[in-house]
Amino acid sequence: MLNVIIKDLKLMLSDKKELVAIILMPVILTTILSFALAGSFQEVGSEWKMDIAIVKNYDYDSEITKFNNLTQSFSEKYDLDYETIHEEEITDQLDIEKIFFREFLGSDKMKTFIDYVICTEEEAYKLLEEKKVSGIVIFPKGFIYDSYINLLTSFRNNVDIKIISHPDMSYRKRIIEEIMASFNNILTSISVSKNVYLDQASQYITLKESIENVETFINQIGTEPLQLEIQSKSIQGKNFVNSFTYYSVGMLSMFILFTAGYGGKFILDEKNNTTYYRLLAGGIERRKIIFGKFSMMFIMTVLQSVVLIIYSKLAFQVAWNNLLLILLTVFISSFAVASIGLLIIALTLRTDSYKATDAFSNAIV
């Protein structure tokens, strides 16, 4: 029995191509993915905070002047008492920059996990390339003008705020998108309320009077943003998972499954070169031959696990803390993989082809 197991192990270890696939490939992929996607994971023990670069491509003063000129022309053309928006009124209620920077990003809860810097577009891209910021928020030219058109008139202009993030920080991009969607909801709610007011007010007062009272209406409904409920909780006895830990475990979990396909491959090879029949003729029972394949797959899975655990510990300082649980997990996983291999061996012998092995390795895994 021992000789059969040793034979199968020697056969496996002599196949350099297969050894590279199950031993070296997980090491290589773990290294590449761990470094490439490190930005998507939090460093162990760190406090999570996100940096954003904000680009203002608009000219605040000129766009306020442009909007005032528009309202002035409306007033003259349609005999409206549509007062020019004065600076102190904007600061008090309708200052878009105040709403965003002071009341929204500047709120106490947002400041606990968001830091932002205002810079040019060129500077922002450089910061993103160096991973000094998680993403860029670009306010387009005409943002102030179009926002006031949407807030204070019956017209609707498109406001396209761009969000750009580093490919390694896809999760953070989603967070930034949600944050900007929340801010957009504030402006949209004001605009929708204004439209409802104009629609309903026209039933009781003239259109001229309703338009003249738009600013008063918006001042009365207020522009305070909704308060975000942000909670930070610490889980006792748990460590944050970084990219090195995640991909060490992930690649190990995937590549040990490939070993299950080798039992079927090797036993069919032995049938094709008549080794299988010579073993039977030599008095070795079929169950011993199959058990030899089971033992080979079990031992190779243990070897895979040990190699990647040691490599990740030495190369990436992955904390494999509980040795007893690690050994138990490796043993159970190896037994499960070898058991799957038995099923594939049975299917391979029944079909007398590599289809079961190929389907498992190339498609299912």
N, C-alpha and C positions, 0 to 999 in steps of 0.2 A: 504493500500500500504506500509506504513512504517513498519507494522508488518511483512509483507513478507520479506522486506529487512533485518530487525533485525533477523528473523528466519534463513535466509541464512547466515548471518554473524556469528551467534552463531554456525551454523552447520560447517562452515569453521574453526572457532577458536577452536572448540572441537576436530578437527582432528589433533592430535599432530604430526603425521607422515608427513602430508602435510605442517604443519607450519614449521617444521624443514627443509623440502625441499626448501621452498620458502623464508624463513627468515634467518635461521641459515646457510644454505649451502653457499649462496653468501658471507656471512661474513667470513666463514672459508676459502673458496677458494681465496677470495681477499687477506686475510692475508698471506696465503701460497705462492701464486704466486708473490705477491708484494715483499716479502723478497727473494724468490728463484731467481727471475729474475731481481733483482735490478741492477745487473752489466750490463744489456743490455740497460739501460736507462741513460741519462745524468742527473746529479743533477741540480736542478733548479738554474739558475743564474751562473752556473759554466762555465769555458772556457774549451772546449773539447780538450783533449790531450791524446795520447795513448802511453803507455809504452810497450816496447818489450824487451825480453831477447834473446840475440844472443849467440848461442853455436858454437864454432869453434872446431870441432872434427878432423880437419886436422892439420898436422904439416907443416907449411909454408916452412921452410928452407929445410927439407928433401924432400918435394915434388918438389921444384924447382930443387934440386940436381938430383932427379930421372928423371925429364924431360930433364935436361941438358945432363944427361948420355944417354938418349934415342936419342936425336938429335945428340950427338957425335957419337954414334954407327951407325946412319943413314949416317952421313957424311963419316965415314970410309968405310962403306959397299958399298954405292952407289956413292962414290966420289962426295959428295955434299959439297958446301961451306955454310953449315948451322951453323952459328955461335952460340956459347953458349949464352943464354940470360943472360946478365950481370945485376947486381942489379940496376945500374943507368938507364938502358934502361927500365926496368920494372917499376921503379918509374916514369919515364917520360911518358910512353904511355900505357904499357900493364899490369900494376899492378892491378890484380883483386880486391885486398883489397882496393886499392886507389879508384878505380871506384865505389865500393859499399859504403864504409864508408865515403869517402870525397866528391865525386862528386854526389853521389845519395842520401844517407841518410843525408849527410852533407850539401846538398843544402839549401839555405835560406828558400825556401818554405816548404821543407819537415820538417825542424827543427821547424816550427811553430806548428805542430801537432804530431810530432813523437819524443819520447825520447827512447834511447836504452841503454842497459847495456850488456857488454860482460862478460859471466860467464861460469862455468862448467854446464854440463847437470843436475847434482844433484841440484846445486844451482838454476837453472832455474825452475825446477819442484817445488821446495819449494816456490819460488816467485810466481809462477802461482797458487799454492794451496792457498796461502795467499791473492790472488787477487791483488798483488802489480804490476803485469804486465798483459797486455791483452792477450799476446800470446808468444810463443817461436818459434824462427827460428833456425833450426839445420842444419848447413853446415856439410855434411858427410866427413868421412875420404876419402882422395883422391880428394877433391873438387878442389884444386889448380892445381894438376897434370892433372885431367880430363878436366878442363877448358882450359888449355893451349894446350892439345891435340886437343880439338875442335877448338880452335882459330888459331893454327899455323901449323897444319898438315892436311892431307887429311883424317884422321881417325875421328871417331865419338864415344865418350864414353858417357854413360848415367850419368847425374848428378842429383841426387835425393835430393832436399832440402826439409826437413820436416817442416811442420807448425803445431803447437799444440796450442790449445786455451782452456780456461775454458768453461765448458758447459753453464755457465751463460752469456757468452760473444760471442755468435754465430755471431752477426752482426760484431763485431770487427775482428773475424777470417776472414770474407769475405774481409774486408778492407786490412788486412795483406796479404791475398792471392793475391789481386789485386796489391799491392805494389811489392811483390816478382815476380809476373808475368811481371810487368814493367821492373824490373831489368833483368829478364831472357830474355826479348825481346831485351834488349841492347846487351847481349852476343850472342843471336841467330842471330841478324842482322849482327854482325861482322862475325860470322861463315858462314852465308849464302853468304855474300859478298865475303868472301875468296873462297868459293866453286865455285861461279860464275867466279871469277878471274882465278882459276886454270883451269876451263873448257874452258874459252875463250882464255886464254893465250896459252894453248897447241896447238891452231891452228896456232900460229905465231912464237912461240919460243919452244925450247925443254922443256920437262918435268923437266929436271934438272935445267934449268934456272928459270922456273916458281916457283919451290919449293924454290929455293934460294932467290927469291924476295918476298916471302910471308910476311916476317916481314916489309919490306919496304912498301908494299901495305897497310898493316893494319895501319902503322904509317901515311900514307897519307890520308886514309879515316877518321882517328880519332876515338876516343872512347868516345866522349862527350855524356852523356845521354840526352835524350829529356827533355826539360824543362816542368815541370808539371804546369798546370794552376789551382791554388787552390784559391778559393774565399770564404770569410766568409761574410755572410750578416746577419744583425739583422732585425727582423721583429717587427715593432713598435706595442706595445699593446698586444704582445703574450708572454706567459710564456713557458719555456721548460716543457715537460711532463715527470714526473718521473714514476716509476713503480706503486707507490701507487695510483696516480691519474688515470693512465691508467686502472688498473685492478678494481678499484672501479667503474669506469664508465662502463667498459666492462662486469663485472659480473652482474651489475645492469641491463644493457641492455638485457642480455641473460635471467636472471632469472625472470624478470617480464613477459616474454612471456609464462612461464610455467603456470602462473595464468589463461591464456586464456583457457587452457584445462580443468579447474576444473568446469566450468559452465556445459559442456556437461556431465561430470562424475556425478555431483550431481543431475542433472535433470533425468538422467537415473536411478540413485539409488532411487530417489523418485518414479519413475514409477514402479520399481521392488518391492518396499515395499508398494505400493499403496498410498503413501502420495500425489503424484501428482493428483491422481483421487479424493482423499478426498478434496483437495483444490478446484478442479473444482466443486465438488458436494456442497461445502460450498459457492459457488457463486463468487469465485475469478476467474477472467478472465485469459485466458492463457497468454495474453500479459503482465498482471501484474506479473504473475509467472516468465516469461522470463525476464521482466525488473528488477525483484528482483535479478536474477542471474547476470544481467548486472551491477547492482549497487554493488553487492558483489564483483565482479571482479574488478570494478573500485576502490572501497575503499581499497581492498587488495593490488592492485598495488601501490596506493598512500602510504600505510603503508610500503610496501617493500622499496620503494624509500626513504622515510623519515628515516627509520631505518638505511639503508646503508649510506646515506648521513651524518647522525649524527655520526655514528660509524667511518667513514673514516675521518671526521673532527676532532674528539676527539683523535682517535688512531694514525692517520698518518698525521695530520695537512694538509689534502687536502684542497686547497683553493677554496671553492665554493663562488666566489666573488659576482656575480650579483644575489641577492636573487629573484628579479622579474623574470628574465629569467629562473632561476631554477624552480620556482613554475609553470611558464607557460609550461616549458618542461615536468615537472612531470604530469601536468594536461592533456596535449595533448597526452603524451605517455600512460597514464592510460586509456584515452578515446579510443585510438587506440587498446590497448590490450583487453579491454572489448568488442570492436566491433568485433575483431577477434573471441572472445569467443562466440558471438552471432552466427557467421557462424558455429562454431563447434557444438553449441547447435542444430542448424537447421539440420546439417548433422547427429547428434546423434539421434534426434527424428525420422528422416526419415529412417535411417538404423536400428534403435532400437538395437544398439550395441555400444561397447566402441571403435570400430575400428578407428573412426575419432579422438577421444581424444588421443588414444595410438599412432596413427601415427603422430599426431602433436607434442606431448610431447617427444616421444622417438626417432623420426626420424628427423622431420623438425626443431625443436628448436635446 
